[in-house]
Amino acid sequence: MIDGEKMLSLMKGRQSERRFLSKPVESEKIERITAAGRLSPSACNGQPWHFIVVDEPALRDEVAAATETAVLRMNAFVREAPVLIVVVREKSNLASRAGDLIKQKDYSLIDIGIATASMVYQAAAEGLGTCIIGWVDDKRIRQSFGIPASRKVELVIAVGYTDNRLREKSRKPPEDIITYNRY
Ligand SMILES: Cc1cc2nc3c(=O)[nH]c(=O)nc-3n(C[C@H](O)[C@H](O)[C@H](O)COP(=O)(O)O)c2cc1C
């Protein structure tokens, strides 16, 4: 079992990477990353996800193009990532959907966020950099893969080797966000 300090140092070492080396990513590492997503917890164990690993260059370019915006010049770096993981939100099971109605919240969106977090931390443990991309043209990616309109492409994870240079983390101070026994 990994110890607490090591686990936290993994968290400290993960950052959004926007530059990737062209070095290919080993398939066994991608298998462990997607396994981490698969093993994630989800409301009523609904597992409302499908992960598409995209490493075929033409398809990868299509997915990358669907994350770019000309106006804001966002996400141009996605093209450089050797592997993209498309996170598709599937329909959850009946119990989870009943929970959505009763509690007025979308558990499946929470679930895919958790699965995505699991994958980026597994990637960090594999010595790989990632960037979670939320700015995606859902329709365009659905068309590329023939994904039905009832499903939604929520996120793309860019994965690859980097130069391993860590930036300082920009986070709210603990005293502003963590309290004990009070709000
Ligand atoms: C749901 C989600 C969507 C994101 N979308 C984008 C994106 O479209 N483009 C991008 O460059 N970064 C994106 N990010 C990365 C965040 O900007 C980044 O996680 C945040 O600034 C904190 O920096 P760090 O990951 O380096 O610690 C996204 C992160 C999350 C969790």
The ligand as an SDF file (V2000), in Angstrom:
LIG
                    3D

 31 33  0  0  0  0  0  0  0  0999 V2000
  -13.0060   20.1080  -15.7880 C   0  0  0  0  0  0  0  0  0  0  0  0
  -11.7060   20.7620  -16.2380 C   0  0  0  0  0  0  0  0  0  0  0  0
  -11.6470   21.3720  -17.4840 C   0  0  0  0  0  0  0  0  0  0  0  0
  -10.4410   21.9490  -17.9230 C   0  0  0  0  0  0  0  0  0  0  0  0
  -10.3710   22.4530  -19.2050 N   0  0  0  0  0  0  0  0  0  0  0  0
   -9.1830   22.9310  -19.6520 C   0  0  0  0  0  0  0  0  0  0  0  0
   -9.0540   23.3480  -21.0090 C   0  0  0  0  0  0  0  0  0  0  0  0
   -9.9940   23.2860  -21.8200 O   0  0  0  0  0  0  0  0  0  0  0  0
   -7.8420   23.8270  -21.4140 N   0  0  0  0  0  0  0  0  0  0  0  0
   -6.7610   23.8920  -20.5650 C   0  0  0  0  0  0  0  0  0  0  0  0
   -5.6930   24.3210  -21.0000 O   0  0  0  0  0  0  0  0  0  0  0  0
   -6.8610   23.4970  -19.2700 N   0  0  0  0  0  0  0  0  0  0  0  0
   -8.0310   23.0090  -18.7970 C   0  0  0  0  0  0  0  0  0  0  0  0
   -8.1300   22.5420  -17.5020 N   0  0  0  0  0  0  0  0  0  0  0  0
   -6.9560   22.6090  -16.6020 C   0  0  0  0  0  0  0  0  0  0  0  0
   -7.1200   23.6830  -15.5160 C   0  0  0  0  0  0  0  0  0  0  0  0
   -6.9410   24.9550  -16.0970 O   0  0  0  0  0  0  0  0  0  0  0  0
   -6.1060   23.4140  -14.3920 C   0  0  0  0  0  0  0  0  0  0  0  0
   -6.3700   22.1590  -13.8040 O   0  0  0  0  0  0  0  0  0  0  0  0
   -6.1330   24.4710  -13.2950 C   0  0  0  0  0  0  0  0  0  0  0  0
   -5.7770   25.7390  -13.7930 O   0  0  0  0  0  0  0  0  0  0  0  0
   -5.1770   24.1240  -12.1400 C   0  0  0  0  0  0  0  0  0  0  0  0
   -3.8490   23.9850  -12.6100 O   0  0  0  0  0  0  0  0  0  0  0  0
   -3.0310   22.6130  -12.4460 P   0  0  0  0  0  0  0  0  0  0  0  0
   -3.8530   21.5140  -13.0750 O   0  0  0  0  0  0  0  0  0  0  0  0
   -1.7460   22.8440  -13.1940 O   0  0  0  0  0  0  0  0  0  0  0  0
   -2.8120   22.3520  -10.9980 O   0  0  0  0  0  0  0  0  0  0  0  0
   -9.3120   21.9590  -17.0570 C   0  0  0  0  0  0  0  0  0  0  0  0
   -9.3920   21.3360  -15.8010 C   0  0  0  0  0  0  0  0  0  0  0  0
  -10.5600   20.7330  -15.3940 C   0  0  0  0  0  0  0  0  0  0  0  0
  -10.5950   20.0140  -14.0570 C   0  0  0  0  0  0  0  0  0  0  0  0
  1  2  1  0
  2  3  1  0
  2 30  2  0
  3  4  2  0
  4  5  1  0
  4 28  1  0
  5  6  2  0
  6  7  1  0
  6 13  1  0
  7  8  2  0
  7  9  1  0
  9 10  1  0
 10 11  2  0
 10 12  1  0
 12 13  2  0
 13 14  1  0
 14 15  1  0
 14 28  1  0
 15 16  1  0
 16 17  1  0
 16 18  1  0
 18 19  1  0
 18 20  1  0
 20 21  1  0
 20 22  1  0
 22 23  1  0
 23 24  1  0
 24 25  2  0
 24 26  1  0
 24 27  1  0
 28 29  2  0
 29 30  1  0
 30 31  1  0
M  END
$$$$
